[in-house]
Amino acid sequence: MIIKSIEINNFLSYYGKAEFRFDRGATIIIGQNNSGKSKLFDAYNWVLYDEAFKTEAEKWETTKEWGSELGNRLAMQKCKINNHLEILVELEFEDEDGNVYLVTRTHRIRKLAEDSWDTSPLTNLQVTRTEAGTHNRQALGGENAKEELKKYFPKNLSRYFLFQGENISKLMQLNQRSDFTRAISELSGIKFFAKAKIYARDVYERAKVAFEDKVDGEESVQKEKERLSKAIDAQQDQINEVQAKQDNEVKERDQIEALLDEKLRELSKYEACATILDDLKKYEQQRDQAIMRKKQLYEHNHSTLISEWIYAGSEEEFKYYLSMYRDAKDDKKIPEPIRQDFIQEMIEEELCKVCGTHAPKGSAAYAAILEHLNEKALDAEVAIINTLSDTADSMTTMIRNVGSSGNTFRTELTTIQEEINRAKGLMVQKEDELDIVIENIAAERNENITREDIEKVNLVKVKQARDQLRSDLEKSKSRIAQYIGNLEILNDAFKELQDDYEGLIDQSANELEKKRMKLALQIKGHVDRLHDNFLSKLIYDIEAEANNYFASMTQGSEALSGKVKVDYLAREVYVIDETGTRVSNINQANKVSLQIAFVAAVLSVSNKIWGSYFPFVADAPISALGGNNKIGAIKTMISIFRQSIIILKDDARTGHEDSLRNDEVRQLIQYNPQIKHAYELSIDRSAGKVLEQFTTVSTLK
């Protein structure tokens, strides 16, 4: 069977008409959170089974329960009062013989007022069959249409070929006959053997009643017959009692497993948040420390900065002054620094203290000294000029030192500022990561969750609750193992009683009842063996297929992953090591791989038995995976199923070209030839109002 297309009109987030076309092979549909991915999955379930998942109620609800909420809000807003709005989903598929089926479900609601609608609890279902050879058409409606759909999409199998990844772990619990046992029955055809077993048992019971009611001529035979009959009934009561306890314990185990799965998901998300918050605190601390060092650097270089500010541009002025002074000295414009008091002292002592020559009065030397005596001498001014020159020279040196200190300051400041900017950048990155994780938690729990809510979570208590659930689960599994062991003992004892009872038949004097009893026993034994052999082969095949798929999905793992075990008695699927011992802790990637491998194996075995292939439609089947594990799982799903329609969360950042170009899923879509179609879902927010936004569909391939 191949799904050819689905058309959606005014259904939930889909405004107007949206169409998806499919072929044999794979189709990948990606979209951000709240872009309409789950609503697309709801469209499949609604057209086939008249139900969609209501997030607020956390359950599947029918059109009757949904009421007018099933319609698209923008379409409802634009609908005029007293007019009808038609909600429609149309699915086209082709069976193994090439016959084409068009399944159409419509629901009409009438607008009475702006916020009032007249709704019907019923929908209109039509199935039109077009024969491959003749192209003759046959239209079916109502119950006939439902019965026709059941042949191709049985409801109790829908969780295997139409399922949401977040809920796939529930398939592994195998907790009710409506899940695993009934699914195995429908998929494999063992239900026919089971019915034959029931009929054979009824024949045997009737023959047994007739045999016991007819008093035997042999008194010893009659007494033994009565004793064994009572013993068998008592033994059967014990078996039924223990079986009931086991069934109840299995339900208890499954409830604990469901709670544990939920707690583990909660813990993994909160631990991811805690890790990001720790990183944020670390980067905040780095930023604050760098800011403090920046402040201290300013304080330490305060005087240098003030000096640099005060003397900014003055070095050139000092240089100009010194240049002018030196030029004047060279031009002899500035007298040599010989003071008048020094000359007067040489005259009085008649001694030239410059060269040490005696200069008595009247001598040429004395006259030379007298020539330097000048009442208008500039001794004081020259001294001031020289002092200014010395000061200017010192100031120039000091200003140069101020510049050197300023350069060191600026280098250190640049380094610190780079540290601040780096810490801020990492904080922004972690804030984005935290927003994504919180958004995922909020979407999963359908609650408005803030960062403050996350910070209030007590991880210690959550871990304690997880550990308690793990302890309770192990105790429950131990009790189940005890019940299984007790049942084996009781069944062995029951078989001995049955053998004794059957051996008594030949001793009976009632020939007619004896013949009927022996024939009934032969029929019952033969049918039981057929049933048990078929079931054993069925479980063996499912286990073998699951192992093939599991090995394929985990072959890139560095560690050995173990083998799949389908435990029909305990109604569990798990991983065992080389010794057959159950592996209690497997990583999340292997757990998801195990789940998908098991579901694929059940469908694969059914396909081989009946020659009818179910399409595989999955909403977020690998939401818990990332990186290579995610891509590996997608590739395996593509290779397993004849047709797969896989709806995934888009991990690329919208509007970022590098992120879109480097996204591994987009690269897989582009280069994998098995992927025939690909679509991207997004939300049109152009109207700027919540009630007017709707899902849009873009074709990627």
Residue pairs with C-beta under 8 A, 6 or more apart in sequence:
1 93
1 94
1 95
1 96
1 152
1 612
1 613
1 614
1 615
1 643
2 22
2 23
2 24
2 93
2 94
2 615
2 642
2 643
3 22
3 91
3 92
3 93
3 615
3 617
3 643
3 645
4 21
4 22
4 23
4 92
4 93
4 94
4 100
5 19
5 20
5 21
5 22
5 90
5 91
5 92
6 19
6 20
6 22
6 40
6 43
6 44
6 47
6 89
6 90
6 91
6 92
7 17
7 18
7 19
7 20
7 88
7 89
7 90
8 14
8 17
8 18
8 19
8 40
8 43
8 88
8 89
9 16
9 17
9 18
9 86
9 87
9 88
9 89
10 16
10 71
10 72
10 75
10 85
10 86
10 87
10 88
11 39
11 42
11 43
11 46
11 70
11 71
11 72
11 87
11 88
11 89
12 36
12 39
12 42
12 43
12 52
12 70
12 71
12 72
13 36
13 39
13 72
13 683
13 694
13 695
14 36
14 39
14 40
14 43
14 72
14 694
14 695
15 72
15 74
15 75
15 694
15 695
16 75
16 694
18 695
18 696
18 697
19 697
20 27
20 29
20 40
20 677
20 679
20 697
21 677
22 643
22 645
22 676
22 677
23 643
23 676
23 677
24 642
24 643
24 676
25 638
25 643
25 644
25 674
25 675
25 676
26 637
26 638
26 641
26 643
26 644
26 645
26 646
26 672
26 674
26 675
26 676
27 644
27 645
27 646
27 675
27 676
27 677
27 678
27 679
28 634
28 646
28 648
28 665
28 668
28 669
28 675
28 677
28 678
28 679
28 700
29 37
29 40
29 645
29 646
29 647
29 648
29 678
29 679
29 680
29 681
30 647
30 648
30 649
30 650
30 665
30 666
30 678
30 679
30 680
30 681
30 700
31 37
31 647
31 648
31 649
31 650
31 680
31 681
31 682
32 649
32 650
32 654
32 681
32 682
32 683
33 439
33 440
33 443
33 649
34 443
34 683
35 650
35 681
35 682
35 683
35 695
36 681
36 683
36 695
37 619
37 620
37 647
37 648
37 649
37 681
38 53
38 55
38 164
38 619
38 620
38 647
39 695
40 619
40 647
40 681
41 53
41 162
41 164
41 617
41 619
41 647
42 52
42 53
43 52
43 89
44 91
44 162
44 617
45 51
45 52
45 53
45 60
45 158
45 162
46 52
46 63
46 70
46 89
46 105
47 89
47 90
47 91
47 103
47 104
47 105
48 91
48 103
48 149
48 153
48 158
48 162
49 153
49 155
49 158
50 62
50 63
50 105
50 123
50 125
51 60
51 61
51 62
51 63
52 60
52 61
52 66
52 70
53 59
53 60
53 61
53 164
54 60
54 61
54 65
54 66
55 446
56 446
58 446
62 121
63 70
63 107
63 121
63 122
63 123
64 121
64 122
67 117
67 119
68 76
68 109
68 117
68 119
70 87
70 107
71 85
71 87
71 109
72 87
72 694
73 691
73 692
73 694
74 687
74 691
74 692
74 693
74 694
75 85
76 85
76 109
76 111
76 117
77 691
77 692
79 85
79 111
80 111
81 111
81 112
81 113
81 114
82 110
82 111
82 112
83 110
83 111
84 108
84 109
84 110
84 111
85 108
85 109
85 110
85 111
86 106
86 107
86 108
87 106
87 107
87 108
87 109
88 104
88 105
88 106
88 107
89 104
89 105
90 102
90 103
90 104
90 105
91 102
91 103
91 104
92 100
92 101
92 102
92 103
93 100
93 101
93 103
93 152
93 615
94 100
94 101
95 101
95 152
95 612
96 611
96 612
96 613
97 132
98 132
99 129
99 130
99 131
99 132
100 129
100 130
100 132
101 127
101 128
101 129
101 130
101 148
101 152
102 126
102 127
102 128
102 130
103 125
103 126
103 127
103 145
103 149
104 124
104 125
104 126
104 127
104 128
105 123
105 124
105 125
105 126
106 123
106 124
107 120
107 123
107 124
108 120
109 117
109 118
109 119
109 120
110 117
110 118
111 117
111 118
112 118
124 141
125 141
125 142
125 145
125 146
125 149
126 139
126 140
126 141
126 145
127 139
127 140
127 141
127 144
127 145
127 148
127 149
128 137
128 138
128 139
128 140
129 137
129 138
129 139
129 140
129 148
130 136
130 137
131 137
131 138
140 148
153 161
154 186
156 178
156 182
156 183
156 186
157 183
157 186
157 187
157 614
159 170
159 171
159 179
159 183
160 171
160 183
160 187
160 599
160 602
160 603
160 614
161 603
161 614
161 615
161 616
161 617
162 617
162 618
163 171
163 599
163 618
163 619
163 621
164 618
164 619
164 620
165 592
165 618
165 619
165 620
165 621
165 622
165 623
165 624
166 444
166 620
166 623
168 592
168 595
168 596
168 599
168 621
169 257
169 258
169 261
169 591
169 595
170 179
170 258
171 179
171 180
171 595
171 598
171 599
172 572
172 573
172 594
172 595
172 598
173 179
173 254
173 257
173 258
173 571
173 572
174 180
174 181
174 254
174 571
174 572
174 573
175 250
175 251
175 253
175 254
175 571
176 251
180 571
181 571
183 602
184 190
184 538
184 542
184 602
185 191
185 194
187 602
187 603
187 605
187 606
187 609
188 534
188 538
188 605
188 606
188 609
189 609
189 610
190 531
190 534
190 535
190 538
193 527
193 530
193 531
193 534
193 535
194 531
196 527
196 530
196 531
197 527
197 528
197 531
199 527
200 520
200 523
200 524
200 526
200 527
200 528
201 524
203 520
203 523
203 524
204 520
204 521
204 523
204 524
206 520
207 513
207 516
207 517
207 519
207 520
208 517
208 520
210 513
210 516
210 517
211 225
211 505
211 508
211 510
211 513
211 514
211 516
211 517
212 225
212 226
212 229
214 510
214 513
215 222
216 222
216 225
216 508
216 509
216 510
217 509
217 510
218 507
218 508
218 509
221 504
221 507
221 508
221 509
224 504
225 501
225 504
225 508
228 497
228 500
228 501
228 504
229 501
231 497
232 494
232 497
232 498
232 501
235 490
235 493
235 494
235 497
236 494
238 490
239 487
239 490
239 491
239 494
242 483
242 486
242 487
242 490
243 483
243 487
245 483
246 480
246 483
246 484
246 487
249 476
249 479
249 480
249 483
250 480
250 570
250 571
252 476
253 473
253 476
253 477
253 480
256 469
256 472
256 473
256 476
257 473
259 469
260 466
260 469
260 470
260 473
263 462
263 465
263 466
263 469
264 466
265 444
265 624
266 462
267 459
267 462
267 463
267 466
268 588
268 624
269 437
269 440
269 441
269 444
270 441
270 454
270 457
270 459
270 462
271 459
272 437
273 434
273 437
273 438
273 441
273 454
273 457
274 459
276 430
276 433
276 434
276 437
277 434
277 454
277 455
279 426
279 430
280 427
280 430
280 431
280 434
283 423
283 424
283 426
283 427
283 430
284 423
284 427
286 419
286 423
287 420
287 423
287 424
287 427
290 416
290 419
290 420
290 423
291 420
293 416
294 413
294 416
294 417
294 420
297 409
297 412
297 413
297 416
298 305
301 405
301 406
301 409
304 402
304 405
304 406
304 409
305 406
305 409
307 402
308 402
308 403
308 405
308 406
311 395
311 399
311 402
314 395
314 399
315 396
315 399
315 400
315 403
318 392
318 395
318 396
318 399
319 396
321 388
321 389
321 392
322 389
322 392
322 393
322 396
325 334
325 385
325 388
325 389
325 392
328 334
334 382
334 385
335 377
335 378
335 382
337 379
337 382
337 383
337 386
338 354
338 372
339 377
339 379
340 373
340 374
340 377
340 379
342 353
343 369
343 372
343 373
344 373
345 353
346 352
346 353
346 354
346 359
346 369
347 366
347 369
347 370
347 373
350 358
350 359
350 360
350 361
350 366
351 357
351 358
351 359
352 358
352 359
352 365
352 368
352 369
357 365
358 365
359 365
359 366
359 368
359 369
360 366
434 451
434 454
438 449
438 450
438 451
438 454
441 449
441 454
442 448
442 449
477 570
480 570
481 570
484 569
484 570
502 521
505 514
505 517
505 518
505 521
506 514
508 514
535 568
538 605
539 566
539 568
541 605
541 608
542 566
542 598
542 601
542 602
542 605
543 564
543 565
543 566
543 601
544 601
545 600
545 601
545 604
545 605
546 564
546 566
546 573
546 594
546 597
546 598
546 600
546 601
547 563
547 564
547 597
549 596
549 597
549 600
549 601
549 636
549 640
550 561
550 563
550 564
550 575
550 593
550 594
550 597
551 561
552 636
552 639
553 593
553 596
553 597
553 632
553 633
553 636
554 561
554 589
554 590
554 593
556 628
556 629
556 632
557 589
557 590
561 575
561 586
561 590
561 593
562 575
562 576
562 577
562 583
562 586
563 575
563 576
563 577
564 573
564 574
564 575
564 576
564 594
564 597
564 598
564 601
565 573
565 574
565 575
565 576
565 580
565 582
566 573
566 598
567 573
567 574
573 594
573 598
574 582
574 583
574 594
575 582
575 583
575 586
575 590
575 594
576 582
576 583
577 583
586 594
588 624
588 625
589 624
589 625
589 629
591 624
592 621
592 622
592 624
592 625
592 629
592 633
593 629
593 633
593 636
596 621
596 622
596 633
596 636
596 637
600 616
600 637
600 640
600 641
603 614
603 616
603 641
604 640
606 612
606 614
607 613
607 614
607 642
613 641
613 642
613 643
615 641
615 642
615 643
615 644
615 645
616 637
616 640
616 641
616 643
616 644
616 645
616 646
617 644
617 645
617 647
618 637
618 644
618 645
618 646
618 647
619 647
620 647
620 648
620 649
621 633
621 637
621 646
622 629
622 630
622 633
622 634
622 648
623 649
625 633
626 651
627 664
630 664
630 665
631 664
631 665
631 668
634 646
634 648
634 665
634 668
635 668
635 672
637 644
637 646
638 644
638 646
638 672
638 674
638 675
639 674
648 665
650 663
650 665
650 680
651 663
651 665
652 659
652 660
652 663
652 665
652 666
653 659
653 660
654 682
660 666
666 700
668 675
669 675
669 678
669 700
669 701
670 701
675 701
676 701
677 699
677 701
678 699
678 700
678 701
679 697
679 698
679 699
679 700
680 697
680 698
680 700
681 695
681 696
681 697
681 698
682 695
682 696
682 698
683 693
683 694
683 695
683 696
684 693
684 694
684 695
684 696
685 693
687 693
